[in-house]
């Protein structure tokens, strides 16, 4: 029998626009209208594909009863089952699973599961997991898991479901982990759920950043507090330049985040970048007197370890404070043991302040030098 492409397209359009009665009327006269029920339109979509897309179970069943093939994929290899999963059409998903599971392509199930995780359809996910789908299966070549995809789009309910069903929070996609995604977004609820299920707070991405560093560079104080609660290590340095969470928070002027990081007694304020810059150099350059005072109060035993440390270019914290006219910081440094006579390329802090015309700073340094000479 030859088919009528016009009539076949008419059925397709009724399914596409979810006009159930009109589509059923056409199906009841299928042979007389010479309809090819599996003919493809619009990038390879069939009538049953569109019915599944719309979640129209009544129409899906009617089409199948007349010979529609639920395994025919459109041009991007998306099947009716996959599109039902991605759109959260649970009744269609259940119908296909119950009646065609033996013929479903495994890739169809993987793709459907991935879509349900990304777009947030827990009922679909639960149905697939109940049928024995591995919650930790890799969904792409980079190793993405259901949990990772759900974290990408911050699907809180899906994430909770996956974790409660044994999802491993320490499986990366490439070398990036679910906790990194949640930290970048600052989603505390997701972060805590991952951490409660033993996500490693100290795992690093390729450049060496941890979730704590990511939170610090974005100024997310609550995220820092939460990661500290789960014993995140504040002293892990970037592989690229040696930055720490404390350093990047200060470099981006997140003063309150810096203060939150300083609350951890395990913090090592003596750590330096590859070029020798430590946190004191940075704070002196930016003029953060209150933070320096807070840091000295909390870590008195480390002051002597950083006060006169020079970067590779020979610059000390006092030189930087002098150059930028930070008179009060110079006074604080000197009262805590900074060397007034230290030089960088032959320059003392006083000569640096003089060159840049820092009048108040010159007075502080000159008085300190006079006192030193009078001893």
LOSE-990088 format. One line per 5 residues: number of its first residue (from 0); their letters; for each residue x, y, z of N, C-alpha, C. Coordinates in steps of 0.02 Angstrom, whole numbers, always signed. Each point is the difference from the previous one (the first is absolute). Example, Ala and Ser with C-alpha at 12.3 -4.5 7.8 and 13.67 -1.06 7.14 Angstrom:
2
0 = as = +660:-284:+390:-45:+59:+0:+45:+60:+0  -18:+53:-36:+42:+59:+3:-39:+55:+37 .
//
This chain:
375
0 = xxxxx = +42:-60:+0:-42:+60:+0:+44:+62:+0  -16:+48:-43:+36:+64:-1:-28:+44:+55  +43:+40:+30:-20:+43:+56:-11:+72:-24  -42:+34:+37:-12:+71:-12:+42:+41:+48  +52:+33:-28:+43:+41:+43:-39:+58:+30 .
5 = xxxxx = -49:+25:-37:-41:+55:+25:-39:-20:+62  -32:-58:-4:-40:-23:+57:+45:-21:+59  +58:-29:-17:+47:-18:+53:+24:+62:+37  +12:+53:-38:+22:+63:+31:-56:+30:+43  -61:-9:-22:-58:+25:+38:-3:-33:+69 .
10 = xxxxx = +9:-66:+1:+1:-36:+64:+58:+25:+44  +57:+8:-31:+59:+24:+36:-13:+68:+32  -30:+45:-37:-13:+67:+25:-50:-1:+58  -50:-44:-4:-48:-4:+55:+33:-26:+64  +48:-46:-9:+37:-26:+58:+48:+54:+27 .
15 = xxxxx = +30:+36:-46:+47:+53:+20:-34:+54:+40  -60:+19:-20:-37:+53:+34:-45:-26:+55  +6:-65:+14:-34:-32:+56:-77:+3:-6  -23:-7:-61:-73:-1:-13:-23:-73:+0  -13:-25:+59:-13:-71:+9:-61:-25:-40 .
20 = xxxxx = -56:+33:+5:-61:-24:-33:+10:-4:-76  +28:+53:-29:+10:+1:-72:+48:-55:-22  +54:-11:+40:+48:-52:-16:-32:-69:+4  -41:-10:+51:-34:-65:+8:-50:-12:-57  -34:+52:-23:-46:-7:-56:+38:-23:-63 .
25 = xxxxx = +58:+28:-10:+41:-19:-59:+22:-73:+8  +22:-18:+60:+23:-69:+11:-56:-51:-12  -61:+18:+17:-57:-45:-10:-14:-13:-74  +26:+43:-43:-9:-9:-72:+67:-6:-35  +47:-32:+35:+70:-3:-22:+8:-29:-70 .
30 = xxxxx = -30:-59:-12:+11:-34:-65:-31:+39:-57  -60:+25:+11:-34:+36:-54:+39:+64:-19  +33:+29:+49:+37:+62:-14:+72:-14:-21  +18:-65:-4:+66:-22:-24:+57:+36:+37  -4:-4:+64:+50:+36:+42:+58:-47:+19 .
35 = xxxxx = +61:+27:-9:+60:-34:+25:+13:+26:+70  -18:-40:+49:+1:+23:+70:+70:+14:+25  +52:-28:-33:+69:+10:+21:+39:+47:-46  -36:+38:-42:+34:+47:-44:+31:+56:+41  +59:+22:-22:+38:+50:+37:-11:+70:-30 .
40 = xxxxx = -5:+48:+46:-5:+71:-19:+43:+40:+47  +12:+63:-16:+35:+46:+47:+61:-32:+33  +53:-7:-37:+63:-28:+26:-7:-72:+23  -43:-37:-33:-5:-71:+14:-49:-21:+53  -42:+47:+22:-48:-17:+53:-61:-36:-28 .
45 = xxxxx = -26:-47:+39:-60:-36:-19:-59:+23:+43  -59:-25:-18:-60:+18:+38:+5:-22:+73  +25:-61:+11:+5:-25:+68:+54:+38:+39  +51:+23:-34:+51:+42:+32:-32:+63:+30  -43:+32:-41:-32:+62:+23:-50:-14:+56 .
50 = xxxxx = -34:-56:-3:-46:-17:+54:+37:-12:+65  +59:-33:-6:+41:-11:+60:+28:+66:+26  +20:+43:-45:+25:+66:+19:-52:+38:+41  -62:-5:-20:-54:+35:+35:-25:-38:+61  +24:-61:+10:-23:-40:+57:-71:-24:-8 .
55 = xxxxx = -23:-8:-62:-69:-20:-13:-3:-77:-3  -10:-30:+57:+1:-73:+4:-56:-32:-41  -59:+30:+2:-55:-27:-38:+17:-4:-74  +31:+52:-25:+17:+2:-70:+59:-47:-16  +47:-5:+45:+56:-47:-10:-26:-71:-6 .
60 = xxxxx = -45:-19:+46:-28:-68:-2:-38:-12:-65  -39:+49:-21:-39:-8:-61:+45:-7:-61  +53:+38:-2:+47:-3:-56:+36:-68:-1  +21:-23:+59:+34:-65:+4:-47:-56:-22  -63:+5:+20:-49:-50:-20:-9:-4:-76 .
65 = xxxxx = +14:+55:-34:-6:+3:-73:+67:-11:-35  +52:-19:+40:+63:-18:-31:+57:+50:+8  -9:+52:+39:+54:+48:+10:+59:-34:+36  +61:+16:-22:+61:-29:+28:+32:+49:+49  +1:-19:+63:+27:+45:+52:+77:+2:+0 .
70 = xxxxx = +31:-40:-42:+73:-1:-2:+29:+40:-58  -42:+33:-39:+25:+41:-55:+24:+66:+28  +64:+16:-14:+30:+62:+25:-3:+55:-53  +0:+61:+24:+4:+57:-46:+73:+10:-21  +15:+54:-36:+66:+8:-31:+57:+6:+50 .
75 = xxxxx = -15:+19:+62:+51:+5:+52:+2:-62:+44  -30:-53:-23:-1:-65:+36:-40:+3:+64  -47:+46:+4:-45:+3:+58:-63:-39:-16  -18:-47:+45:-58:-42:-10:-60:+27:+40  -59:-26:-12:-58:+19:+41:+12:-10:+75 .
80 = xxxxx = +34:-54:+18:+14:-13:+70:+45:+55:+29  +52:+17:-38:+47:+51:+24:-35:+67:+9  -40:+20:-49:-32:+65:+4:-52:+2:+57  -29:-57:+14:-47:-3:+57:+38:+9:+66  +59:-31:+5:+42:+8:+60:+22:+72:+9 .
85 = xxxxx = +25:+30:-54:+27:+68:+4:-53:+51:+17  -62:-15:-18:-55:+46:+14:-41:-20:+61  +23:-52:+35:-33:-20:+62:-69:-30:-8  -13:-31:-57:-66:-30:-14:-1:-71:+28  -11:-5:+65:+9:-63:+36:-48:-55:-24 .
90 = xxxxx = -61:+17:-18:-48:-51:-21:+23:-33:-65  +27:+39:-46:+26:-28:-63:+63:-41:+14  +43:+25:+43:+61:-37:+18:-19:-68:+28  -47:-2:+47:-20:-63:+31:-32:-47:-52  -40:+26:-43:-33:-41:-51:+52:-33:-46 .
95 = xxxxx = +48:+39:-23:+51:-28:-45:+43:-51:+37  +18:+16:+62:+41:-48:+38:-36:-66:+11  -64:+4:+16:-39:-60:+14:-14:-43:-62  -2:+32:-57:-20:-36:-60:+55:-10:-52  +54:+38:+5:+51:-4:-52:+72:-2:+27 .
100 = xxxxx = +7:-14:+64:+67:+2:+30:+48:-48:-34  -25:-55:-25:+44:-50:-31:+31:+26:-65  -34:+46:-32:+25:+25:-64:+32:+69:+4  -2:+30:+59:+29:+67:+7:+76:-2:-7  +27:+44:-40:+73:+7:-7:+27:+27:+67 .
105 = xxxxx = +53:-32:+28:+29:+25:+63:+20:+73:-3  +22:+23:-59:+19:+71:-7:-60:+45:+10  -58:-24:-19:-61:+38:+9:-14:+11:+74  +11:-52:+40:-11:+5:+72:+51:+48:+31  +63:-5:-21:+52:+44:+26:-16:+73:-15 .
110 = xxxxx = -18:+13:-62:-15:+68:-21:-61:+27:+38  -51:-42:+7:-59:+20:+37:+14:+15:+73  +41:-41:+31:+19:+10:+69:+39:+65:+8  +47:+11:-46:+40:+61:+3:-45:+62:-4  -47:-1:-46:-45:+57:-8:-43:+11:+60 .
115 = xxxxx = -25:-54:+30:-42:+6:+59:+39:+30:+59  +64:-17:+4:+43:+28:+53:+13:+75:-12  +14:+17:-61:+15:+70:-16:-60:+46:+9  -58:-26:-20:-59:+44:+0:-45:-10:+60  +19:-46:+44:-34:-5:+64:-65:-38:+3 .
120 = xxxxx = +1:-63:-19:-60:-41:+2:+12:-62:+44  -8:+8:+66:+16:-54:+46:-43:-63:-10  -63:+8:-20:-41:-60:-10:+28:-44:-55  +22:+30:-53:+30:-38:-55:+64:-35:+24  +41:+37:+36:+63:-28:+24:-13:-59:+47 .
125 = xxxxx = -47:+10:+47:-17:-53:+48:-24:-62:-37  -40:+10:-51:-26:-58:-39:+57:-38:-32  +49:+36:-28:+56:-33:-33:+46:-35:+51  +11:+33:+56:+41:-31:+52:-33:-62:+28  -66:+2:+8:-36:-59:+25:+6:-60:-47 .
130 = xxxxx = +12:+15:-64:+8:-55:-48:+72:-24:-6  +43:+25:+45:+68:-25:+4:+53:+40:-37  -17:+59:-24:+50:+42:-32:+51:+22:+53  +64:-5:-17:+54:+16:+46:+2:+76:+12  -9:+21:+61:-1:+71:+16:+67:+34:-13 .
135 = xxxxx = +54:-39:-1:+67:+27:-11:+27:-14:-70  -43:-20:-45:+23:-14:-68:+25:+64:-33  +48:-7:-46:+26:+56:-37:-46:+15:-59  -19:+63:-6:-49:+19:-50:+31:+32:-62  +65:+14:+3:+35:+24:-59:+73:-21:+4 .
140 = xxxxx = +38:+17:-50:+70:-22:-4:+44:+33:+53  -21:+55:+28:+40:+35:+51:-14:-27:+70  -49:-45:+6:-14:-29:+65:-54:+34:+39  -43:+38:-33:-55:+33:+36:-46:-52:+30  -21:+12:+61:-49:-43:+33:-66:+38:+6 .
145 = xxxxx = -50:-36:+22:-65:+32:+12:+8:+58:+49  +38:-12:+53:+9:+51:+51:+35:+62:-28  +50:-10:-40:+37:+57:-28:-47:+42:-44  -39:-33:-42:-45:+37:-44:-53:+37:+39  -25:-30:+53:-49:+33:+43:+30:+61:+35 .
150 = xxxxx = +64:-5:+19:+34:+56:+32:+12:+57:-50  +11:-17:-62:+11:+51:-51:-59:+48:-4  -59:-27:+8:-60:+42:-6:-35:+10:+68  +36:-17:+54:-23:+14:+68:-69:-30:+15  -9:-63:-17:-64:-34:+11:+1:-30:+71 .
155 = xxxxx = -21:+39:+49:+6:-20:+70:-37:-65:+16  -61:-6:-23:-40:-59:+15:+30:-62:-32  +23:+7:-62:+31:-56:-35:+65:-20:+35  +39:+49:+20:+63:-14:+34:-13:-39:+65  -49:+20:+38:-17:-36:+61:-21:-71:-15 .
160 = xxxxx = -41:-9:-52:-21:-67:-20:+59:-43:-19  +45:+26:-39:+58:-38:-24:+46:-19:+58  +13:+47:+44:+43:-14:+57:-31:-53:+46  -64:+4:+9:-35:-49:+42:-3:-69:-32  +14:-2:-65:+0:-64:-36:+71:-22:-18 .
165 = xxxxx = +49:+27:+36:+68:-25:-6:+45:+35:-49  -19:+60:-23:+44:+37:-46:+64:+19:+35  +56:-10:-34:+66:+16:+28:+18:+72:-16  +7:+43:+50:+14:+71:-13:+73:+13:-19  +42:-52:+1:+71:+9:-14:+20:-28:-68 .
170 = xxxxx = -49:-5:-45:+15:-20:-69:+1:+62:-44  +56:+13:-34:+5:+63:-38:-23:-8:-72  -15:+56:-31:-6:+3:-72:+63:+34:-25  +41:-37:-36:+67:+25:-13:+36:+2:+67  +18:+59:+22:+32:+7:+66:-37:+51:+43 .
175 = xxxxx = -64:+9:-15:-42:+46:+38:-53:-40:+37  -15:+20:+61:-43:-39:+44:-65:+37:+16  -52:-38:+20:-63:+32:+17:+6:+56:+52  +43:-8:+49:+7:+51:+52:+29:+65:-28  +43:-6:-50:+27:+61:-31:-56:+40:-33 .
180 = xxxxx = -46:-36:-33:-56:+34:-32:-44:+36:+51  -15:-34:+54:-43:+30:+52:+36:+58:+34  +65:-5:+9:+38:+55:+30:+2:+60:-45  +9:-12:-64:+1:+55:-49:-67:+38:+1  -54:-37:+6:-66:+30:+0:-18:+28:+69 .
185 = xxxxx = +36:-22:+52:-17:+23:+67:-64:-30:+26  -18:-60:-24:-62:-32:+22:+13:-40:+63  -16:+30:+57:+16:-30:+65:-36:-65:+12  -63:-4:-22:-39:-60:+12:+31:-60:-37  +19:+11:-62:+31:-53:-38:+69:-17:+28 .
190 = xxxxx = +38:+52:+17:+66:-12:+29:-5:-43:+62  -45:+18:+45:-4:-38:+63:-24:-71:-12  -46:-9:-46:-23:-68:-15:+57:-43:-27  +40:+29:-43:+58:-37:-26:+50:-15:+55  +13:+49:+42:+48:-10:+55:-26:-51:+51 .
195 = xxxxx = -65:+1:+13:-29:-50:+46:+8:-71:-27  +3:-5:-66:+9:-66:-31:+73:-12:-19  +44:+31:+39:+72:-13:-4:+35:+27:-62  -25:+53:-28:+39:+33:-53:+65:+25:+30  +55:-8:-36:+66:+22:+24:+6:+76:-9 .
200 = xxxxx = +4:+37:+55:+3:+73:-6:+66:+25:-28  +51:-43:-2:+66:+22:-19:+22:-23:-70  -45:-33:-35:+19:-23:-67:+13:+61:-45  +50:-7:-44:+21:+57:-41:-17:-9:-74  -14:+56:-33:-8:-1:-73:+70:+6:-30 .
205 = xxxxx = +7:-5:-66:+67:-2:-30:+47:+57:+21  -25:+60:+10:+46:+55:+18:+15:+1:+75  -30:-46:+37:+15:-7:+71:-52:+31:+46  -50:+33:-28:-51:+32:+41:-43:-52:+36  -15:+15:+62:-47:-41:+39:-67:+37:+3 .
210 = xxxxx = -49:-33:+28:-65:+33:+9:+6:+60:+46  +45:-4:+49:+9:+57:+45:+30:+59:-37  +48:-13:-43:+29:+55:-38:-51:+31:-48  -41:-42:-30:-53:+25:-45:-48:+44:+39  -19:-22:+59:-46:+40:+42:+34:+65:+20 .
215 = xxxxx = +64:-2:+16:+36:+59:+22:+7:+51:-55  +15:-22:-60:+10:+48:-55:-65:+32:-22  -56:-32:+17:-65:+29:-16:-31:+38:+59  +36:+3:+55:-24:+37:+57:-60:-31:+35  -4:-65:+0:-58:-34:+29:+16:-21:+72 .
220 = xxxxx = -17:+44:+46:+17:-10:+70:-35:-62:+28  -64:-8:-15:-37:-57:+27:+28:-66:-26  +24:+1:-61:+30:-61:-29:+65:-16:+36  +39:+52:+15:+62:-10:+38:-16:-31:+68  -48:+29:+35:-19:-26:+66:-22:-73:-4 .
225 = xxxxx = -39:-16:-52:-24:-68:-8:+57:-48:-13  +45:+19:-43:+57:-44:-16:+46:-9:+60  +7:+53:+39:+38:-7:+63:-34:-49:+47  -66:+2:+1:-38:-47:+42:+16:-72:-16  +15:-13:-64:+17:-67:-22:+75:-9:-10 .
230 = xxxxx = +38:+41:+38:+73:-8:+6:+38:+10:-65  -22:+47:-41:+38:+15:-60:+68:+29:+19  +50:-19:-36:+69:+21:+13:+11:+69:-32  +15:+51:+41:+9:+68:-28:+69:+12:-30  +43:-50:+4:+70:+10:-20:+21:-34:-65 .
235 = xxxxx = -49:-23:-38:+15:-31:-64:+11:+55:-52  +57:-3:-33:+19:+53:-47:-14:-18:-72  -12:+51:-41:-9:-10:-71:+64:-27:-31  -8:-44:-49:+58:-28:-34:+31:+50:-48  -38:+50:-20:+24:+48:-49:+47:+52:+30 .
240 = xxxxx = -20:+32:+55:+41:+53:+28:+9:-2:+75  -30:-51:+32:+8:-6:+72:-52:+37:+41  -52:+28:-32:-52:+36:+36:-36:-45:+50  -22:+30:+55:-40:-35:+50:-69:+33:+1  -49:-32:+33:-65:+33:+8:+6:+69:+32 .
245 = xxxxx = +42:+7:+50:+9:+65:+33:+26:+52:-48  +48:-19:-40:+31:+47:-47:-50:+23:-53  -37:-47:-30:-45:+20:-54:-58:+43:+26  -22:-14:+62:-53:+41:+29:+25:+72:+10  +61:+6:+24:+29:+67:+11:+13:+35:-67 .
250 = xxxxx = +24:-38:-49:+16:+29:-65:-62:+28:-34  -58:-29:+15:-62:+23:-30:-39:+46:+47  +32:+22:+52:-28:+49:+47:-63:-24:+35  -4:-65:+13:-55:-28:+38:+20:+1:+74  -3:+58:+31:+26:+8:+68:-36:-44:+50 .
255 = xxxxx = -65:-5:-4:-37:-40:+48:+15:-75:-9  +13:-20:-61:+19:-70:-13:+69:-13:+30  +46:+47:-8:+66:-7:+31:-7:-9:+75  -42:+41:+31:-9:-5:+73:-30:-67:+20  -45:-26:-43:-28:-66:+14:+53:-55:-5 .
260 = xxxxx = +44:+6:-49:+54:-49:-8:+49:+3:+59  +10:+59:+28:+46:+8:+56:-26:-31:+65  -63:-20:+0:-29:-31:+60:+26:-71:+12  +33:-29:-50:+24:-69:+6:+70:+0:+31  +9:-27:+60:+66:+0:+31:+52:-43:-38 .
265 = xxxxx = -24:-43:-45:+46:-41:-39:+27:+37:-62  -23:+60:-11:+22:+39:-58:+74:+16:+6  +36:-9:-55:+71:+16:-2:+9:+66:-38  +12:+54:+37:+6:+65:-32:+69:+11:-30  +46:-47:+10:+68:+8:-26:+8:-25:-71 .
270 = xxxxx = -51:-32:-27:+5:-27:-68:+8:+56:-51  +40:-13:-51:+15:+52:-50:-12:-27:-70  -11:+47:-46:-5:-17:-71:+68:-21:-26  +1:-23:-61:+63:-22:-30:+51:+57:-6  -25:+61:-3:+46:+58:-5:+19:+28:+68 .
275 = xxxxx = -20:-35:+53:+18:+20:+68:-49:+47:+34  -53:+21:-35:-50:+45:+30:-41:-38:+52  -4:+28:+60:-44:-30:+50:-59:+46:+14  -43:-21:+44:-62:+37:+13:+15:+70:+28  +54:+6:+38:+16:+66:+29:+21:+49:-54 .
280 = xxxxx = +38:-23:-49:+17:+44:-57:-63:+29:-31  -48:-44:-12:-61:+21:-34:-41:+49:+41  -7:-15:+64:-40:+43:+44:+33:+69:+9  +66:+1:+0:+36:+64:+5:-10:+41:-63  +2:-33:-57:-9:+34:-64:-69:+32:-5 .
285 = xxxxx = -51:-37:+24:-69:+24:-6:-23:+43:+58  +41:+3:+52:-17:+44:+56:-52:-28:+47  -3:-64:+8:-50:-31:+43:+25:-4:+73  +3:+57:+32:+27:+3:+68:-40:-44:+48  -67:+3:-3:-41:-37:+47:+11:-75:-6 .
290 = xxxxx = +11:-24:-61:+11:-72:-9:+68:-20:+27  +50:+42:-12:+67:-15:+26:-2:-3:+77  -35:+47:+30:-7:+0:+73:-34:-64:+24  -53:-19:-34:-37:-61:+18:+45:-61:-8  +38:-2:-54:+44:-57:-13:+55:-5:+52 .
295 = xxxxx = +29:+57:+17:+53:+0:+51:-26:-22:+68  -62:+20:+15:-30:-19:+64:-14:-75:+3  -22:-29:-57:-18:-71:+0:+61:-46:-9  +52:+25:-31:+58:-42:-13:+65:+34:+22  +4:+15:+65:+59:+38:+25:+66:-38:-10 .
300 = xxxxx = -2:-66:+2:+62:-38:-7:+28:-1:-71  -41:+22:-47:+23:-1:-70:+23:+68:-25  -8:+52:+41:+17:+67:-23:+74:+4:-20  +43:-28:+42:+72:+4:-14:+20:-39:-63  -44:-47:-20:+16:-41:-59:-17:+35:-66 .
305 = xxxxx = -40:+54:+4:-21:+33:-62:+18:+74:-3  +17:+30:+57:+6:+72:+4:+55:+28:-44  +55:-37:-7:+57:+24:-41:+14:-44:-61  -47:-43:-16:+10:-44:-58:-3:+41:-65  +48:-14:-44:+3:+36:-63:-26:-44:-58 .
310 = xxxxx = -33:+33:-47:-17:-34:-62:+64:-13:-39  -6:-36:-55:+60:-15:-40:+31:+63:-28  -40:+53:-7:+27:+62:-26:+31:+43:+56  +1:-26:+61:+32:+34:+56:-44:+45:+40  -64:+5:-18:-46:+45:+34:-27:-31:+65 .
315 = xxxxx = +2:+39:+54:-27:-22:+64:-69:+31:+9  -39:-24:+49:-65:+32:+14:+7:+75:+17  +54:+18:+36:+10:+70:+18:+12:+43:-62  +38:-27:-48:+11:+37:-63:-67:+15:-35  -43:-49:-2:-64:+8:-34:-45:+51:+36 .
320 = xxxxx = -1:-5:+66:-40:+47:+39:+26:+71:-10  +66:+8:-3:+31:+66:-10:-17:+27:-69  +6:-41:-49:-13:+22:-69:-72:+25:-8  -46:-34:+31:-71:+16:-8:-26:+49:+54  +46:+27:+38:-20:+52:+48:-42:-25:+58 .
325 = xxxxx = +12:-61:+22:-39:-28:+55:+36:+12:+66  -6:+62:+24:+37:+20:+60:-17:-42:+61  -65:-12:+12:-20:-38:+59:+25:-72:-4  -1:-28:-60:+25:-68:-8:+75:-2:+12  +36:+50:-24:+72:+3:+13:+13:+1:+75 .
330 = xxxxx = -38:+40:+36:+7:+4:+73:-13:-67:+32  -52:-34:-22:-17:-67:+28:+55:-50:-15  +26:+1:-61:+53:-47:-19:+63:+13:+42  +17:+63:+7:+60:+16:+38:-6:-20:+74  -60:+8:+27:-10:-19:+70:+0:-75:+10 .
335 = xxxxx = -5:-37:-56:+1:-73:+4:+64:-30:-29  +52:+41:-6:+65:-27:-18:+23:+10:-71  -35:+40:-40:+23:+13:-68:+67:+37:+2  +45:-17:-45:+67:+28:-2:+1:+65:-40  +9:+56:+34:+0:+66:-32:+57:+9:-49 .
340 = xxxxx = +54:-39:+10:+60:+7:-41:+2:-49:-59  -50:-42:-6:+0:-50:-55:-2:+36:-67  +36:-28:-49:+2:+32:-66:-24:-47:-55  -23:+33:-54:-19:-36:-61:+30:+40:-58  +48:-30:-34:+36:+36:-53:+30:+65:+26 .
345 = xxxxx = +24:-3:+63:+32:+58:+30:-47:+49:+33  -65:-10:-7:-50:+46:+29:-24:-26:+68  -4:+45:+49:-34:-16:+62:-73:+21:-8  -39:-18:+50:-71:+20:-2:-5:+77:+0  +44:+33:+37:-1:+73:+3:+15:+31:-68 .
350 = xxxxx = +50:-26:-35:+16:+28:-65:-55:-12:-51  -35:-56:+8:-57:-15:-44:-56:+50:+13  -15:+12:+63:-54:+47:+18:+18:+70:-24  +63:+18:+6:+23:+66:-22:-8:+8:-75  +19:-51:-38:-6:+2:-73:-72:+12:-22 .
355 = xxxxx = -47:-31:+36:-71:+5:-19:-36:+57:+37  +35:+37:+39:-29:+58:+32:-53:-16:+52  +11:-52:+39:-49:-20:+51:+16:+34:+66  -25:+60:+9:+21:+42:+57:-12:-32:+68  -60:-24:+12:-16:-31:+66:+44:-61:+12 .
360 = xxxxx = +10:-39:-53:+40:-61:+7:+73:+18:+12  +24:+52:-34:+69:+22:+11:+12:+16:+73  -47:+36:+30:+7:+19:+71:+4:-62:+45  -45:-49:-12:+0:-61:+41:+67:-36:-7  +24:-6:-61:+62:-37:-12:+61:+39:+26 .
365 = xxxxx = +0:+66:-9:+56:+40:+25:+4:-3:+76  -58:+4:+33:+0:-6:+74:+26:-68:+22  -21:-52:-36:+23:-68:+17:+75:-7:-10  +25:+31:-54:+72:-3:-14:+39:+37:+53  -25:+59:+19:+34:+39:+53:+2:-39:+66 .
370 = xxxxx = -57:-31:+17:-2:-40:+62:+49:-57:-3  +5:-31:-60:+46:-56:-9:+72:+22:+8  +16:+60:-26:+69:+24:+3:+18:+23:+70  -51:+19:+40:+14:+24:+67:+8:-56:+51  -17:-61:-22:+7:-56:+47:+73:-22:+7 .
//
